[in-house]
């Protein structure tokens, strides 16, 4: 019997091969989008869940809605103060260049840990001793990196590797955490700076006892943090973040895209598969109504409801199975690009099978509901053709309206995102960032500056001043008193820059009121502030006013400049510019972005402008100059435009992903319309022929079909556009600079979708309307 069902199902799929192919391809593409998006979200949400007792490992933080969650450090903490805490550990993590005995260098991630780290994260020594925990001259390495460095793990013990010229002996082998972790490491070492009885450390993690009350501990931490705090002062309520959530809730620069965008992408992936599923279901139901007489005759010949249901379920499932197999092929083909795009790894096929099982179950439930209502018709009604036409159309029309709503919503959201990104990229950020870069070196030498001037692609060189974009490490002052300050007002932190006269000229800062710096202003107490600073001070016209810094200096305002937006997604910060230099502005930072640097250094920055080449060519020219003329000097080059654009990586990735899904969703809807028009034309061949005999032209027949689908498009637009406007208005409000959602976007999207629908309808109706009426009536 099963073989018979499969034969009948296969023949019916071949009978309507165009619709079958469209349905299977649509389902496969929709399933691919859904499986990849769900896998990505699952991957990001399961970081570090492999640790033993991962549900009891936490870090303490202050919630900060605008900038993530800042890790909280306590000045002291013993387990006696918090009996809920089983153990605590602290560590620092860096990426060092380690050199083996044969002189080969490898960049390896290293954790400098305390003695409790091994217990909290359940790390076992596979071979060797724990001497590296108490000695700076010994380290432990993972078996994976030992196989790379020394061909086999056993050969690594007793060997030496050097870091910055300091030799360290490998005394132990451990198992690494792999890549799916926030704490990747290849080397474990000890840091003498870490104290085992203090929580005032970076990278602090605690392990709670079984059954500990997390909420009660949070209250204790809040009271602990309030000790010694002035009455009336505000302190944020701390929180405990599980290690399994730290990847997407903490301050994590390794995230490819904001987590909320991943969730959005997963939701849209689910909408795509639902759109494809209802498209297939509606086509299947349309064919089912065309086969009502066949089903009735089968009943007359002895087939029961169970056998008919089994036959239809087999036919329905056969197409779904074909879509699943094609979807797996599409996943295999797109997976390398997807993984490179999103930095996701791991097995996807098992989880994809579970996703398909869920989609399959949902589809069968929907089909069962349809068949139940279909079976309510009596044999006599079916054989006499007394099936109400509106009943058999309502499901498909409702499904088609749903598909069009999703498609219009996709296109509208993608359009708004593109418009907002264009606005952010090309809008005024308060300074000239085109073809501008900063060269930072760890040794202040005039020879480097002079060498930069000799490069033909560089048109301007300014040395020894701070960079405004990228903003490497701003120096901050606090405004303690100003005109109009209330007794309850706190001091205002303001980013402070010297060499203001040079910065204004180099970056072409726009002066809104007052005057710029003059030679007499050098090393004086007059300054220029930005719009944000004036707003925080409550001044509409700050020129001529004064304020007092926390250091006691009284500053007179001589000018106001336009706000500077170093980030396209963050508000402009208050800025203060002085003329001349200040010896107090001594900065140290880690040159982490350069492959040539790994240690803390005193930087020397040089601002450059270049022309006629791309950023990569400029970088190559400077690299060649530094390698040949100044070997051994650590440096890096930061392009202003690239730095600004790099902060839009989440938005750019979201736009690309949603664009793909929008195209898929539109195609599924159009294919659905095309398939249904094909079935309708086949069912209404006699009607079309009679209309032609009575004088109807092809255009008149086309208008009948077009009117029906334009009404559905209008209904879909009336639902999708208001919802899309509210959704995207809320999304845009997250940006400090917003593009308006113009009315022309609605008109263009509606006209574009209407044109696509018109073309898909016309191609089928034209064929049906051009047939010979006599032949059609004779065949009927």
C-alpha positions as CSV (number, residue, x, y, z in Angstrom):
1,X,0.0,0.0,0.0
2,X,2.9,2.4,0.8
3,X,4.4,1.7,-2.6
4,X,1.0,2.6,-4.2
5,X,0.8,5.8,-2.2
6,X,4.3,6.8,-3.3
7,X,3.6,6.1,-6.9
8,X,0.4,8.2,-6.9
9,X,2.2,11.0,-5.0
10,X,5.1,11.0,-7.4
11,X,2.7,11.1,-10.5
12,X,0.8,14.0,-9.0
13,X,4.1,15.9,-8.4
14,X,5.0,15.3,-12.1
15,X,1.6,16.2,-13.3
16,X,2.0,19.7,-11.8
17,X,5.8,19.8,-12.2
18,X,6.1,23.6,-12.5
19,X,4.3,24.2,-9.2
20,X,6.1,21.2,-7.6
21,X,9.5,22.5,-8.6
22,X,8.7,26.0,-7.4
23,X,7.3,24.7,-4.1
24,X,10.3,22.4,-3.4
25,X,12.9,25.0,-4.3
26,X,11.1,27.7,-2.2
27,X,10.9,25.4,0.8
28,X,14.5,24.4,0.4
29,X,15.7,28.0,0.2
30,X,13.5,29.0,3.2
31,X,14.7,26.0,5.2
32,X,18.3,26.9,4.4
33,X,17.8,30.5,5.6
34,X,16.1,29.3,8.8
35,X,18.7,26.6,9.6
36,X,21.7,28.8,9.1
37,X,20.2,31.7,11.2
38,X,19.1,29.3,14.0
39,X,22.5,27.6,14.0
40,X,24.2,31.0,14.3
41,X,22.1,32.1,17.2
42,X,22.5,28.7,19.0
43,X,26.3,28.9,18.5
44,X,26.5,32.4,20.0
45,X,24.3,31.4,23.0
46,X,26.3,28.3,23.9
47,X,29.8,29.7,24.5
48,X,31.5,28.1,27.5
49,X,28.7,25.8,28.3
50,X,31.1,22.8,28.2
51,X,32.7,23.8,31.5
52,X,31.9,21.6,34.5
53,X,29.4,23.5,36.8
54,X,29.1,26.2,34.1
55,X,25.8,27.2,35.7
56,X,27.6,28.2,38.9
57,X,30.4,30.3,37.4
58,X,29.7,34.0,37.3
59,X,31.3,37.4,36.9
60,X,30.2,40.6,38.7
61,X,29.3,43.6,36.6
62,X,27.5,46.9,36.5
63,X,24.7,47.0,34.0
64,X,25.3,49.9,31.5
65,X,22.5,49.9,28.8
66,X,24.4,52.3,26.4
67,X,27.8,50.6,26.5
68,X,27.3,47.0,27.5
69,X,28.1,45.6,31.0
70,X,31.2,46.9,32.7
71,X,33.0,44.3,34.9
72,X,32.9,45.3,38.5
73,X,36.0,45.2,40.7
74,X,35.8,45.1,44.5
75,X,38.5,46.4,46.7
76,X,38.7,43.2,48.8
77,X,36.8,40.0,49.1
78,X,37.4,36.8,51.1
79,X,35.1,33.8,50.9
80,X,34.3,34.4,54.6
81,X,32.6,37.7,53.6
82,X,30.4,35.9,51.1
83,X,29.6,32.3,52.2
84,X,27.7,31.7,49.0
85,X,31.1,31.8,47.1
86,X,32.9,28.5,46.8
87,X,35.9,29.9,45.1
88,X,37.1,32.9,43.1
89,X,39.9,33.4,40.6
90,X,41.5,36.2,38.6
91,X,43.6,36.3,35.4
92,X,44.8,38.5,32.6
93,X,44.9,37.5,29.0
94,X,47.2,38.6,26.2
95,X,48.4,37.4,22.8
96,X,52.2,37.1,22.8
97,X,54.7,36.1,20.3
98,X,56.5,33.0,21.5
99,X,59.7,31.8,19.9
100,X,60.8,28.2,20.0
101,X,64.3,26.9,20.3
102,X,64.7,26.7,16.5
103,X,63.9,30.5,16.2
104,X,60.3,30.2,14.8
105,X,57.8,32.6,16.2
106,X,54.1,31.9,16.9
107,X,51.4,34.3,18.1
108,X,49.7,32.5,21.0
109,X,46.9,33.5,23.4
110,X,48.1,33.3,27.0
111,X,46.3,33.4,30.3
112,X,48.2,34.7,33.4
113,X,46.3,33.0,36.2
114,X,46.2,32.6,39.9
115,X,46.2,29.3,41.8
116,X,42.3,29.2,42.1
117,X,41.8,29.3,38.3
118,X,42.5,25.6,37.9
119,X,39.7,24.8,40.4
120,X,37.1,27.2,39.1
121,X,37.5,26.0,35.5
122,X,38.3,22.4,36.4
123,X,41.6,22.3,34.5
124,X,43.6,19.0,34.9
125,X,47.3,18.5,34.4
126,X,47.7,15.8,31.8
127,X,51.4,15.6,32.2
128,X,54.1,17.4,34.2
129,X,53.8,19.5,37.4
130,X,52.0,22.6,38.6
131,X,55.2,24.6,39.1
132,X,54.1,27.2,36.5
133,X,51.6,28.5,39.1
134,X,54.4,29.7,41.3
135,X,57.1,30.6,38.9
136,X,57.4,33.2,36.2
137,X,60.1,31.1,34.4
138,X,57.8,28.1,33.7
139,X,54.6,27.7,31.7
140,X,52.0,25.1,30.8
141,X,50.8,24.7,27.2
142,X,47.9,22.9,25.6
143,X,48.4,19.5,23.9
144,X,47.1,21.0,20.7
145,X,49.8,23.7,20.5
146,X,52.4,21.2,21.7
147,X,51.7,19.1,18.6
148,X,52.2,22.1,16.4
149,X,55.4,23.4,18.1
150,X,57.1,20.1,18.8
151,X,55.3,17.5,16.6
152,X,54.1,15.6,19.6
153,X,52.8,16.6,23.1
154,X,55.3,14.3,24.9
155,X,58.3,16.0,23.3
156,X,57.2,19.4,24.7
157,X,57.9,18.8,28.4
158,X,61.3,20.3,29.4
159,X,61.6,22.4,26.2
160,X,61.9,26.2,26.4
161,X,60.0,28.9,24.6
162,X,60.9,32.6,24.8
163,X,58.7,35.7,25.2
164,X,60.3,39.1,24.6
165,X,63.7,37.5,25.0
166,X,62.8,35.8,28.3
167,X,63.0,32.0,28.3
168,X,60.3,29.9,30.0
169,X,60.4,26.2,30.5
170,X,57.4,24.0,29.6
171,X,56.6,22.1,32.8
172,X,53.1,20.9,32.1
173,X,50.6,19.9,29.5
174,X,46.8,20.7,29.8
175,X,43.7,20.4,27.6
176,X,42.7,23.7,26.0
177,X,39.2,25.2,25.9
178,X,39.1,25.2,22.1
179,X,37.6,28.0,20.1
180,X,34.0,28.1,21.4
181,X,35.0,30.0,24.5
182,X,35.6,33.6,25.8
183,X,38.8,32.4,27.4
184,X,40.9,30.9,24.6
185,X,44.4,30.0,25.5
186,X,47.4,28.1,24.3
187,X,49.7,29.0,27.2
188,X,49.1,29.2,31.0
189,X,51.5,31.2,33.2
190,X,51.6,32.8,36.6
191,X,51.5,36.5,37.2
192,X,53.1,37.8,40.4
193,X,50.8,40.8,40.2
194,X,47.7,38.7,41.0
195,X,46.9,38.4,44.7
196,X,45.0,35.3,45.7
197,X,43.1,37.1,48.6
198,X,41.9,40.1,46.7
199,X,39.1,40.7,44.2
200,X,40.6,44.0,43.0
201,X,41.7,42.2,39.8
202,X,40.9,42.2,36.1
203,X,39.2,39.0,34.7
204,X,37.5,38.2,38.0
205,X,35.3,35.1,38.1
206,X,33.5,33.4,41.1
207,X,32.1,29.9,41.5
208,X,29.1,29.7,43.7
209,X,28.2,26.8,46.0
210,X,25.4,24.5,45.0
211,X,22.0,25.9,45.8
212,X,23.3,29.4,46.5
213,X,20.7,32.2,46.2
214,X,22.0,34.5,43.4
215,X,19.6,37.3,44.2
216,X,20.6,37.4,47.9
217,X,24.2,37.5,46.9
218,X,23.5,40.5,44.6
219,X,21.9,42.4,47.5
220,X,25.0,41.6,49.6
221,X,27.3,42.9,46.9
222,X,25.3,46.1,46.6
223,X,25.6,46.7,50.4
224,X,29.3,45.8,50.2
225,X,29.9,48.3,47.5
226,X,28.1,51.0,49.4
227,X,30.6,50.9,52.3
228,X,32.4,54.2,52.6
229,X,30.2,55.8,50.0
230,X,28.9,59.3,50.8
231,X,25.2,59.4,51.9
232,X,23.1,60.6,48.9
233,X,25.6,59.4,46.3
234,X,24.4,57.0,43.7
235,X,25.8,53.6,43.1
236,X,24.5,51.2,40.5
237,X,23.0,47.8,41.5
238,X,25.6,45.2,40.5
239,X,24.6,42.0,38.7
240,X,25.9,38.4,38.4
241,X,26.5,37.3,34.8
242,X,26.8,33.5,34.1
243,X,29.8,32.5,32.0
244,X,27.4,31.1,29.4
245,X,25.9,34.5,28.7
246,X,29.1,36.6,28.9
247,X,29.8,36.2,25.2
248,X,26.7,38.1,24.0
249,X,25.9,40.2,27.1
250,X,29.3,41.5,28.2
251,X,31.6,44.0,26.6
252,X,32.8,41.7,23.9
253,X,34.6,43.2,20.9
254,X,34.9,39.7,19.3
255,X,31.2,39.6,18.5
256,X,30.8,39.8,14.7
257,X,27.4,41.4,15.0
258,X,25.3,42.8,17.9
259,X,23.4,40.0,19.6
260,X,20.0,41.8,19.1
261,X,20.7,41.6,15.3
262,X,21.4,37.9,15.5
263,X,18.0,37.4,17.2
264,X,16.4,39.6,14.5
265,X,18.1,37.6,11.8
266,X,16.8,34.3,13.3
267,X,13.3,35.7,13.6
268,X,13.4,36.7,9.9
269,X,14.7,33.3,9.0
270,X,11.7,31.8,10.7
271,X,9.4,34.1,8.8
272,X,11.0,33.0,5.5
273,X,10.4,29.3,6.1
274,X,6.8,30.1,7.2
275,X,6.3,32.1,4.1
276,X,7.6,29.2,2.0
277,X,5.6,26.7,3.9
278,X,2.3,28.5,3.6
279,X,3.1,29.1,-0.1
280,X,3.4,25.3,-0.6
281,X,0.4,24.6,1.6
282,X,-1.8,27.0,-0.4
283,X,-0.7,25.5,-3.7
284,X,-1.3,22.0,-2.4
285,X,-4.8,23.0,-1.2
286,X,-5.6,24.7,-4.6
287,X,-4.7,21.5,-6.3
288,X,-6.7,19.6,-3.8
289,X,-9.8,21.6,-4.6
290,X,-9.2,20.7,-8.3
291,X,-9.2,17.0,-7.3
292,X,-12.4,17.0,-5.3
293,X,-14.2,14.8,-7.8
294,X,-11.3,12.4,-7.8
295,X,-11.4,12.2,-4.0
296,X,-15.2,11.6,-4.1
297,X,-14.9,8.8,-6.7
298,X,-12.2,7.2,-4.6
299,X,-14.7,7.1,-1.7
300,X,-17.4,5.7,-3.9
301,X,-15.0,2.9,-4.9
302,X,-14.4,2.0,-1.3
303,X,-11.5,4.2,0.0
304,X,-12.0,5.4,3.6
305,X,-11.0,8.6,5.1
306,X,-7.8,7.1,6.6
307,X,-6.6,5.8,3.2
308,X,-7.3,9.2,1.6
309,X,-5.5,11.0,4.4
310,X,-2.6,8.6,4.1
311,X,-2.4,9.3,0.3
312,X,-2.5,13.0,0.7
313,X,-0.1,13.0,3.6
314,X,2.3,10.9,1.5
315,X,2.1,13.3,-1.4
316,X,2.6,16.3,0.9
317,X,5.5,14.7,2.8
318,X,7.3,13.7,-0.4
319,X,7.7,17.3,-1.4
320,X,8.8,18.3,2.0
321,X,11.4,15.5,2.0
322,X,12.6,16.6,-1.4
323,X,12.9,20.2,0.0
324,X,14.9,18.9,3.0
325,X,17.4,17.0,0.8
326,X,17.8,20.0,-1.5
327,X,18.1,22.3,1.6
328,X,20.9,20.1,2.9
329,X,22.7,20.5,-0.4
330,X,22.2,24.3,-0.3
331,X,23.5,24.4,3.3
332,X,26.6,22.4,2.2
333,X,27.2,24.8,-0.6
334,X,26.7,28.0,1.4
335,X,28.2,26.9,4.7
336,X,31.9,27.8,3.9
337,X,30.9,31.4,2.9
338,X,28.5,31.6,5.8
339,X,31.1,30.5,8.4
340,X,33.7,32.9,7.0
341,X,31.1,35.7,7.1
342,X,29.9,35.0,10.7
343,X,32.9,33.3,12.2
344,X,30.6,30.4,13.2
345,X,32.0,26.8,13.4
346,X,30.7,23.4,14.5
347,X,28.4,20.7,13.3
348,X,25.1,22.0,11.7
349,X,23.6,19.0,10.0
350,X,22.3,17.3,13.2
351,X,20.7,20.5,14.4
352,X,19.3,21.2,10.9
353,X,17.6,17.8,11.0
354,X,15.9,18.7,14.3
355,X,14.8,22.1,12.7
356,X,13.3,20.2,9.8
357,X,11.5,17.8,12.1
358,X,9.9,20.8,13.8
359,X,8.9,22.4,10.5
360,X,7.6,19.0,9.2
361,X,5.5,18.5,12.3
362,X,4.1,22.0,12.1
363,X,3.3,21.4,8.4
364,X,1.5,18.2,9.1
365,X,-0.7,19.8,11.7
366,X,-1.6,22.6,9.3
367,X,-2.4,20.1,6.6
368,X,-4.5,18.0,9.0
369,X,-6.6,21.1,9.8
370,X,-7.1,21.8,6.1
371,X,-8.1,18.2,5.4
372,X,-10.6,18.2,8.2
373,X,-12.4,21.1,6.8
374,X,-12.1,19.7,3.2
375,X,-13.7,16.5,4.4
376,X,-16.8,18.3,5.7
377,X,-18.2,18.4,2.2
378,X,-20.6,15.4,1.4
379,X,-20.1,13.1,-1.5
380,X,-23.3,14.4,-3.1
381,X,-22.1,18.1,-2.9
382,X,-18.8,17.2,-4.4
383,X,-20.2,15.0,-7.3
384,X,-22.8,17.7,-8.2
385,X,-20.1,20.5,-8.0
386,X,-21.9,22.3,-5.2
387,X,-18.6,23.5,-3.6
388,X,-18.7,27.1,-2.7
389,X,-16.0,28.9,-4.5
390,X,-15.3,31.5,-1.8
391,X,-14.6,28.7,0.7
392,X,-11.9,27.1,-1.4
393,X,-10.3,30.5,-2.1
394,X,-10.2,32.0,1.4
395,X,-7.3,29.9,2.6
396,X,-5.1,30.7,-0.3
397,X,-5.9,34.4,-0.3
398,X,-5.2,34.6,3.4
399,X,-1.9,32.7,2.8
400,X,-0.9,35.0,-0.1
401,X,-1.7,38.1,2.0
402,X,0.5,36.8,4.7
403,X,3.4,36.2,2.3
404,X,3.0,39.6,0.8
405,X,3.0,41.2,4.2
406,X,6.3,39.5,5.1
407,X,7.8,40.4,1.7
408,X,6.8,44.0,1.9
409,X,8.1,44.2,5.5
410,X,11.4,42.8,4.5
411,X,11.9,45.1,1.6
412,X,10.8,48.1,3.6
413,X,13.2,47.3,6.5
414,X,16.1,46.7,4.1
415,X,15.3,50.0,2.4
416,X,15.3,51.9,5.7
417,X,18.5,50.3,6.9
418,X,20.2,51.2,3.6
419,X,19.0,54.8,3.8
420,X,20.2,55.0,7.4
421,X,23.6,53.5,6.6
422,X,24.0,55.9,3.7
423,X,23.2,58.8,6.0
424,X,25.7,57.7,8.6
425,X,28.5,57.1,6.0
426,X,28.0,60.3,4.1
427,X,26.7,62.6,6.8
428,X,28.7,65.4,8.4
429,X,30.7,64.0,11.4
430,X,32.2,67.3,12.4
431,X,35.7,66.7,10.8
432,X,37.4,65.8,7.6
433,X,38.0,62.1,7.7
434,X,38.6,61.3,4.0
435,X,42.1,60.1,3.1
436,X,43.2,60.8,6.7
437,X,45.2,58.5,8.9
438,X,47.3,58.3,12.1
439,X,50.7,56.6,12.2
440,X,51.6,55.6,15.8
441,X,55.1,54.5,16.6
442,X,56.7,53.5,19.9
443,X,59.8,55.7,19.3
444,X,59.6,59.4,18.8
445,X,62.0,60.1,16.0
446,X,62.1,63.0,13.6
447,X,63.5,60.7,10.9
448,X,60.2,58.8,10.7
449,X,58.2,62.0,10.3
450,X,60.6,63.2,7.6
451,X,60.5,59.8,5.8
452,X,56.7,60.0,5.8
453,X,56.9,63.4,4.1
454,X,59.0,61.9,1.3
455,X,56.4,59.4,0.3
456,X,54.7,60.7,-2.9
457,X,51.2,59.6,-1.9
458,X,51.3,61.7,1.4
459,X,50.3,65.4,1.0
460,X,50.4,66.5,4.6
461,X,52.2,65.4,7.8
462,X,51.7,66.7,11.3
463,X,53.6,65.1,14.1
464,X,53.3,65.0,17.9
465,X,49.6,65.7,18.2
466,X,46.6,63.7,19.3
467,X,44.4,61.9,16.8
468,X,40.7,62.7,16.7
469,X,39.8,59.8,14.5
470,X,40.4,57.1,15.5
471,X,40.4,58.4,19.1
472,X,43.1,56.2,20.6
473,X,43.1,57.2,24.3
474,X,41.5,60.5,25.2
475,X,42.7,62.6,28.1
476,X,39.9,63.6,30.4
477,X,39.4,66.6,32.7
478,X,36.5,67.3,35.0
479,X,34.7,70.6,35.0
480,X,34.0,71.2,38.7
481,X,32.3,74.6,38.6
482,X,30.6,76.8,36.0
483,X,28.1,79.6,35.6
484,X,24.6,78.3,36.2
485,X,25.6,75.1,38.2
486,X,23.1,73.9,40.7
487,X,24.2,72.5,44.1
488,X,22.9,69.0,43.1
489,X,24.9,69.0,39.8
490,X,27.9,66.7,39.6
491,X,31.0,67.5,37.8
492,X,31.2,67.1,34.0
493,X,33.8,64.8,32.4
494,X,35.2,66.3,29.2
495,X,37.7,64.9,26.7
496,X,40.6,67.4,26.6
497,X,42.9,68.0,23.6
498,X,46.0,70.2,23.3
499,X,47.5,71.5,20.1
500,X,43.9,72.7,19.3
501,X,45.1,75.2,16.7
502,X,46.8,72.4,14.7
503,X,43.8,70.0,15.1
504,X,41.3,72.5,13.9
505,X,43.3,73.2,10.8
506,X,44.2,69.6,10.0
507,X,40.7,68.1,10.5
508,X,38.9,71.2,9.3
509,X,36.8,71.5,12.4
510,X,33.8,73.8,11.8
511,X,33.7,76.9,14.1
512,X,30.0,77.7,14.8
513,X,30.6,80.9,16.9
514,X,33.4,82.9,18.5
515,X,36.9,82.8,17.1
516,X,39.7,80.3,16.5
517,X,43.0,80.2,18.2
518,X,45.7,82.8,17.6
519,X,49.4,82.7,18.4
520,X,48.8,84.6,21.7
521,X,46.5,81.8,22.9
522,X,49.3,79.2,23.1
523,X,49.6,77.8,26.6
524,X,46.9,80.2,27.8
525,X,43.8,79.4,29.8
526,X,41.4,80.1,26.8
527,X,39.8,77.2,25.1
528,X,37.2,76.1,22.5
529,X,34.4,73.6,23.4
530,X,32.1,71.4,21.3
531,X,28.3,71.6,21.1
532,X,27.9,68.7,23.5
533,X,30.0,70.4,26.1
534,X,27.9,73.6,25.8
535,X,24.6,71.6,26.1
536,X,25.9,69.8,29.3
537,X,26.8,73.2,30.8
538,X,23.4,74.6,29.9
539,X,24.8,77.4,27.7
540,X,23.3,78.4,24.4
541,X,26.1,80.9,23.7
542,X,29.2,79.8,25.6
543,X,31.6,82.4,24.1
544,X,32.9,84.7,26.9
545,X,31.8,82.4,29.7
546,X,34.3,80.6,32.1
547,X,34.4,77.4,34.1
548,X,36.8,75.9,36.6
549,X,38.5,72.5,36.2
550,X,38.9,70.1,39.1
551,X,42.6,71.0,39.0
552,X,41.7,74.6,39.9
553,X,42.4,76.1,36.5
554,X,39.9,78.8,35.3
555,X,39.2,78.4,31.6
556,X,37.7,81.1,29.3
557,X,35.7,80.0,26.3
558,X,36.6,81.8,23.0
559,X,34.8,79.6,20.5
560,X,32.3,76.8,19.8
561,X,32.9,74.0,17.3
562,X,30.5,71.5,15.8
563,X,30.2,68.1,17.6
564,X,32.6,65.4,16.4
565,X,31.1,61.9,16.0
566,X,34.0,59.3,16.3
567,X,31.4,56.6,16.1
568,X,28.3,56.4,13.8
569,X,26.3,54.7,16.5
570,X,27.2,56.6,19.6
571,X,26.5,60.2,20.7
572,X,29.1,62.9,20.4
573,X,31.1,63.4,23.6
574,X,31.9,66.8,25.1
575,X,35.3,68.0,24.0
576,X,37.7,70.8,25.1
577,X,40.5,72.2,23.0
578,X,43.5,74.2,24.3
579,X,46.2,75.8,22.2
580,X,49.8,74.5,22.7
581,X,50.9,71.4,24.6
582,X,50.6,70.1,28.1
583,X,53.2,68.0,30.0
584,X,50.4,66.4,32.1
585,X,49.0,64.7,29.0
586,X,51.3,61.7,29.0
587,X,49.6,58.6,27.5
588,X,50.5,55.0,27.6
589,X,48.5,52.2,25.9
590,X,48.8,48.8,24.3
591,X,49.3,48.8,20.6
592,X,47.1,45.8,20.2
593,X,46.0,46.2,16.6
594,X,49.6,45.9,15.2
595,X,51.2,42.5,14.4
596,X,54.5,44.2,15.1
597,X,53.7,45.3,18.7
598,X,52.8,43.4,21.8
599,X,54.0,45.5,24.8
600,X,52.9,48.7,26.5
601,X,54.8,51.7,25.1
602,X,54.9,55.4,25.0
603,X,53.4,56.3,21.7
604,X,54.2,59.0,19.2
605,X,51.4,59.8,16.8
606,X,51.7,61.5,13.4
607,X,48.7,62.7,11.4
608,X,48.9,62.2,7.7
609,X,46.8,63.0,4.6
610,X,47.2,61.0,1.4
611,X,45.7,61.1,-2.1
612,X,45.4,59.0,-5.3
613,X,45.4,55.6,-3.6
614,X,43.2,53.3,-1.5
615,X,43.7,52.7,2.2
616,X,45.4,49.4,1.6
617,X,47.9,50.9,-0.8
618,X,48.7,53.6,1.7
619,X,49.2,50.9,4.4
620,X,51.5,48.9,2.1
621,X,53.7,52.0,1.3
622,X,54.2,52.8,5.0
623,X,54.9,49.2,5.8
624,X,57.6,49.0,3.1
625,X,59.1,52.3,4.4
626,X,59.2,51.1,8.1
627,X,60.6,47.7,7.2
628,X,63.4,49.0,5.1
629,X,64.3,52.2,7.0
630,X,63.3,51.5,10.6
631,X,63.4,47.8,11.3
632,X,62.5,46.8,14.9
633,X,60.4,49.9,15.6
634,X,56.8,48.9,16.5
635,X,54.1,50.9,14.8
636,X,50.6,50.7,13.4
637,X,48.6,52.8,10.9
638,X,44.9,53.7,11.7
639,X,42.9,55.1,8.8
640,X,40.1,57.5,9.9
641,X,37.6,56.3,7.3
642,X,38.3,52.7,7.9
643,X,38.0,53.2,11.7
644,X,34.7,54.9,11.3
645,X,33.3,52.4,8.8
646,X,34.5,49.5,11.0
647,X,32.0,50.5,13.7
648,X,29.2,49.8,11.3
649,X,30.1,46.1,10.9
650,X,27.0,44.9,12.7
651,X,24.7,47.1,10.5
652,X,26.5,46.1,7.3
653,X,26.2,42.4,8.1
654,X,22.6,42.8,9.1
655,X,21.9,44.6,5.8
656,X,23.5,41.9,3.7
657,X,21.7,39.1,5.6
658,X,18.3,40.8,5.4
659,X,18.8,41.6,1.8
660,X,19.3,37.9,1.0
661,X,16.2,37.0,3.0
662,X,14.2,39.8,1.4
663,X,15.1,38.6,-2.1
664,X,14.2,35.0,-1.1
665,X,10.9,36.0,0.4
666,X,9.9,38.1,-2.6
667,X,10.8,35.2,-5.0
668,X,8.8,32.8,-2.9
669,X,5.7,35.1,-3.0
670,X,6.1,35.7,-6.7
671,X,6.5,32.0,-7.4
672,X,3.4,31.4,-5.3
673,X,1.4,33.9,-7.3
674,X,2.8,32.5,-10.5
675,X,1.8,28.9,-9.5
676,X,-1.6,29.9,-8.3
677,X,-2.3,31.9,-11.5
678,X,-1.2,28.8,-13.5
679,X,-3.7,26.6,-11.6
680,X,-6.4,29.2,-11.9
681,X,-6.0,29.6,-15.6
682,X,-6.1,25.8,-16.0
683,X,-9.2,25.6,-13.9
684,X,-10.9,28.6,-15.7
685,X,-9.9,27.7,-19.2
686,X,-13.5,27.3,-20.3
687,X,-14.5,30.6,-18.7
688,X,-11.6,32.4,-20.5
689,X,-12.7,30.8,-23.8
690,X,-16.3,31.9,-23.4
691,X,-15.3,35.4,-22.6
692,X,-13.2,35.5,-25.8
693,X,-16.1,34.2,-27.8
694,X,-18.2,37.0,-26.4
695,X,-15.7,39.6,-27.5
696,X,-13.3,40.0,-24.5
697,X,-9.8,41.0,-25.4
698,X,-6.6,39.7,-23.8
699,X,-6.3,43.0,-21.9
700,X,-9.8,42.6,-20.5
701,X,-9.0,39.1,-19.3
702,X,-5.7,40.2,-17.8
703,X,-7.5,43.1,-16.0
704,X,-9.8,40.6,-14.2
705,X,-6.9,38.7,-12.8
706,X,-4.8,41.8,-12.0
707,X,-7.7,43.5,-10.1
708,X,-8.0,40.5,-7.8
709,X,-4.3,40.5,-6.9
710,X,-4.0,44.2,-6.6
711,X,-6.7,44.2,-4.0
712,X,-4.6,41.6,-2.1
713,X,-1.5,43.8,-2.5
714,X,-3.4,46.8,-1.1
715,X,-4.6,44.8,1.9
716,X,-1.0,43.6,2.5
717,X,0.4,47.1,2.2
718,X,-2.1,48.5,4.6
719,X,-0.9,46.0,7.2
720,X,2.8,45.8,6.4
721,X,3.7,49.5,6.0
722,X,2.3,50.8,9.3
723,X,3.9,47.9,11.2
724,X,7.2,48.4,9.4
725,X,7.2,52.1,10.1
726,X,6.7,51.6,13.8
727,X,9.4,48.9,13.9
728,X,12.0,50.8,11.9
729,X,11.2,54.1,13.7
730,X,12.1,52.4,17.0
731,X,15.2,50.9,15.4
732,X,16.4,54.2,14.1
733,X,15.9,55.9,17.5
734,X,18.9,53.9,18.8
735,X,21.1,56.2,16.7
736,X,21.9,59.8,17.7
737,X,21.7,60.9,14.1
738,X,18.7,59.7,12.2
739,X,17.5,59.7,8.6
740,X,13.8,60.5,8.0
741,X,11.5,57.7,6.8
742,X,10.3,59.4,3.6
743,X,6.9,58.8,2.0
744,X,8.5,58.1,-1.4
745,X,9.9,54.8,0.1
746,X,6.3,53.4,0.5
747,X,5.4,54.4,-3.0
748,X,8.5,53.0,-4.6
749,X,8.2,49.6,-2.8
750,X,4.5,49.3,-3.6
751,X,5.1,50.2,-7.3
752,X,8.0,47.7,-7.5
753,X,6.1,44.8,-6.0
754,X,3.0,45.6,-8.1
755,X,5.2,45.6,-11.3
756,X,6.6,42.2,-10.4
757,X,3.1,40.8,-9.7
758,X,1.9,42.3,-13.0
759,X,4.7,40.6,-15.0
760,X,4.2,37.2,-13.3
761,X,0.4,37.3,-13.9
762,X,0.7,38.6,-17.5
763,X,3.1,35.8,-18.5
764,X,0.5,33.1,-17.6
765,X,-2.7,34.8,-18.5
766,X,-1.3,35.7,-22.0
767,X,-0.7,32.0,-22.7
768,X,-4.2,31.0,-21.5
769,X,-5.9,33.9,-23.4
770,X,-4.2,33.1,-26.7
771,X,-5.5,29.6,-26.9
772,X,-8.2,28.7,-29.5
773,X,-11.6,29.0,-27.8
774,X,-13.1,26.3,-29.9
775,X,-10.4,23.8,-29.0
776,X,-10.7,24.7,-25.3
777,X,-14.5,24.3,-25.3
778,X,-14.3,21.0,-27.2
779,X,-11.7,19.6,-24.7
780,X,-13.9,20.6,-21.8
